[in-house]
Amino acid sequence: MAVVYQEKKRIFTIYTKNTTYQMKVDSYGFLLHLYYGAGVPGDMDYLLTYYDRGFSGNPHDAGGDRTYSLDVLPQEYPAMGMGDYRSSALVVRNADGSECCDLRYAGYEIRKGKYGLPGLPAVHVQKEGNTDSAETLEIILEDSVSGVQVRLLYGVLEDEDIITRSAVITNGGAVGITVEKAASACLDFISGDFDLVSFYGRHAMERNFQRTAVTHGNTVIGSRRGTSSHQYNPAVILAGKDTTEDSGSCYGMMFVYSGNFMYEAERDQFGQTRALMGLQEDLFHYPLGKGESLVVPETVLCYSKQGFADLSVKYHRCIRNHICRGAYAFRPRPVLVNSWEAAYFDFNGETIVRLAEEAAELGMDMVVMDDGWFGKRDDDNSGLGDWQVNERKLGCTLGELIQKVNRAGVEFGIWIEPEMVSVDSGLYREHPDWAIRIPGRNPVRGRNQLVLDFTRKEVRDHVFRQICGVLDQGKIAYVKWDMNRSLADIYSAESAQGKITYDYMLGVYDFLEKLTAAYPEVLIEGCSGGGGRFDAGMMYYTPQIWCSDNTDAVDRLRIQYGTSFFYPMSTVGAHVSAVPNHQTGRSTSLHTRGTVAMTGAFGYELSLGKLTAEEKEEVKEQIKQYKKYEELFRCGDYYRLSSPFTDAYAAWMFVSDCKEQALVNAVMLETHGNRPISYVKLKGLLPGGIYVEAGSGNRYSGAALMEAGIPLPVEMGEYPAYQMEFNLLSGR
């Protein structure tokens, strides 16, 4: 069993393949955290210590025992108002205005299968119907005065070293309460010196790697933008000071949610560390009437004592196998060309058909018609919300256009932005109250557009009917779902104001659930100005996400590097674009652009008609190359071989599950006269295996490739790129 309960000592232990997680109900009914880390046998309650500590209060139950204080004890779900002055996982404001919640143990249940969360994405165990491969532990905590109940949910995927956590907060009292703060996971460490690895950024430069010391005080990252954001990603790592890619302890916390979030890492007065992941407390005051509940989105925990690379492989497998769903969870993705950088808003039906004919000639699978096909939409200042095909612009019906594209030999895809409304639109003129804005104040606008109030069912239903009316006009194989502004002046005419940011995401998820159910064979790619909502929550509905609006190959090396710590490359939308690049003005070779884009779900973002004959032949070869390795890119283990932030080169590789095939990719970032040779050390191979490099026929032992590495050729010019295929000859 993955979950064991010792009745006599009231100790819960969760076992995965390589880790142990343990907690204990103490004599006062508090649920204390004992241990999380590498697998160990036995009980860990000996780690708890009790001393009289100055200014650390004692619960009333402890009587005259000054050695007992929640201010210093490690806890599973610490609540405000109980004498623990560190950051709280739960803050409840009671009807009398007090902020206190005294949670005591009230029971538990262990059951087969993985719990689900109503209305929210969560890790699932559905592959081949093997739902019994997971277990759920539910622990119930209650406040006897207010009647507040918290159900702590633990999902265990034993073989994958994955433990998930969520919390369901229920008002069991007779009067209303307000939840002011709610986390789904808390990790308390009684000792240890940690670094925090997080991923910051901005639009067009997302998920930059950052490693900082966890010092005394509170380090907080998060989003107040209504999305998980370009600025911070809801996935972080606590790492030991000596942790590297290949060794050392590291703890991952990944939030399965696409809206406002908050992560806190706090080192207290005694050198203990507390890590919390949950909902952003700003703009959040969630009222619960009698019997009502709040479900806190899930956090996925994972631990490795073998460094960042092992942690990443485990998260990649979890997302591929247990978060992504639908027809394309395990299906090869089409190689597509998107019309955006090819034509922007300046296109008609003939433009799209011509692009489709050129795409088919080069071996592509799909053409995508991006923004500008609907309503009054010749720039980004109008038309959103009016999801009627502009047949005058296209010169035909959408159905006729799709047929022409299909006759050219490729599939058809389309861009939508359902959550938005332009001020200059028929929808806004008819229903201005459907937009999120504060009455009596001028609205905050981005791109002259506002956000629709997706907390309201009638709003969602109206947009859903419009989108379905479009998708039903022909054989549409792909939808790009975009979201191009942050929530700002937040107000709803029909919702309690402190609920809006959370209920908005429930509305988005509800829409996506209906859309995927209605069109199960359609591939939906998520997007929010590129990577502004690149998170596991969206991957539950959209198995790939446009990684960034920045398609510059050199910048993408850094963006994709940070992305790879948690997210598999199969979820990363990555395209070859024109040079000079439209975002940076930088020029790189077509070979380099192709090598970088092949890291993810591959495609093109340029005018195919402007390619030279030589470039077209190279594109054909790139597509053949991608399709040759497509299964390796989609299903193989991904390893970072260098850091593009610190090294002279960027290198990464894919290794098949059986370790019989590997593809090494590298791009030189620095070019100097008489430069030294760069040696790339490979990973994930069989040490005793003999591998043949396909290009040269040379043979190497797996141990030699991993311990000594292989030299990169010296080549003139900027940003040369290399791909090397290795196949196992013997030594399996």
Order of alpha helices (4+ residues) and beta strands (2+ residues): beta-beta-beta-beta-beta-beta-beta-beta-beta-beta-beta-beta-beta-beta-beta-beta-beta-beta-beta-alpha-beta-alpha-alpha-beta-alpha-alpha-beta-beta-alpha-beta-alpha-beta-alpha-beta-alpha-beta-alpha-beta-alpha-beta-alpha-beta-beta-beta-beta-beta-beta-alpha-beta-beta
